[in-house]
Amino acid sequence: MFAVAPVSPALVARTDTAAHAERYLLVMPAGGTQWVTNAADATPFASMREATRMAMRLPARDRAYGLPREAELAVQNIH
């Protein structure tokens, strides 16, 4: 029997090459989206699967991807 993997919240991110920084997706209540610099302000998705699905729905020019939320918040707090 297989063990069920724990589900961890995730974020959608993209790398802003001009600023050499990551940007995180914030989904507004009306459905619009905005890129923010603080991971704590970003919309948390229920799982990496959901974050990746949302990233794939965005325009290709954004080059968005999913990241584990806890790990990203921990790294951001170090800097």
Secondary structure, 3 states (H helix, E strand, C coil): CCCCCCCCCEEEEEEECCCCEEEEEEECCCCCEEEECCHHHCCCECCHHHHHHHHHHCCHHHCCEEEEHHHHHHHHHHC
